[in-house]
Amino acid sequence: MKQIFRRIRFMSGSLFVLSLLNCGSPQIIVDTAKLDQAYIPLLFMTGQPETTQLQAIQLFDRFIRRWHLFYGHYQAANQINPAWGNGLDSVNITIRAVEDSLLEQSDLATIHKMLETVRLDLMTLRRNNQIGYALDELTAFHEIMEPMAAAAGQMHADSAKAEQFVQPILNHLEAAQKQWLRVQMIKFDPVLFNLDETDREAFISGKSDLQNQLNLLERAVVTHDTPQIAATAKALKPQFVKIYLLFGDFGGSNQN
């Protein structure tokens, strides 16, 4: 098992330095999309209880190859925000910690949480450097939706105290609606994200389904229908996940 990681350990030193005069450069977006194609399956599968350590290691093996290419190209690139390089270094430390945790056969749920920070930290770096990336709009929605879904789960778990969990949902509903509108307005390039016709149809229908769910949630709030608030808020997360997974390469067709 250790040999898998030993042969792919990133050797710091000679980094290929790209000077990005335009931070919205298509190349960095292309490379980011390729990175996410390997990242999303790793993130998702480490969150599934049936995933084995070996499966997680195989997925990490593919992701770390993509990460080394990305990190090596962009760590020292010129960006608007001078914290860019240090930010990528910080993400790299997290990824190395994930690697160590896999070697130690740590709980995959813990590793999943560590991987979540990678997505958020990279989104923050891109936004600080005015790098527009469509998937960041989905991630931003996820961060608003997550406490709503968690509160809904608590409402289902303890129906006697359901009312006290309504407020977190109300607090985030308007922001969720606004952010989902941004998702609807953003262009998701099917070529960039390697979406075939089936994926594109699933993406369109998935966005519509989630919008309908938000509409149902808003109606439930207006009518003070607590059980319906719980049901519709809880349904947001699985619908989001179905959309987000479309952007991952679960077939592992490209190993580099």
HELIX and SHEET records of a PDB file:
HELIX    1   1 LYS A    2  ARG A    6  1                                   5    
HELIX    2   2 PRO A   26  THR A   46  1                                  21    
HELIX    3   3 GLN A   53  TYR A   74  1                                  22    
HELIX    4   4 TRP A   84  LEU A  103  1                                  20    
HELIX    5   5 LEU A  108  ASN A  128  1                                  21    
HELIX    6   6 ALA A  134  ALA A  157  1                                  24    
HELIX    7   7 SER A  159  PHE A  165  5                                   7    
HELIX    8   8 VAL A  166  MET A  185  1                                  20    
HELIX    9   9 GLU A  197  VAL A  222  1                                  26    
HELIX   10  10 THR A  226  TYR A  244  1                                  19    
HELIX   11  11 LEU A  245  PHE A  247  5                                   3    
END                                                                             
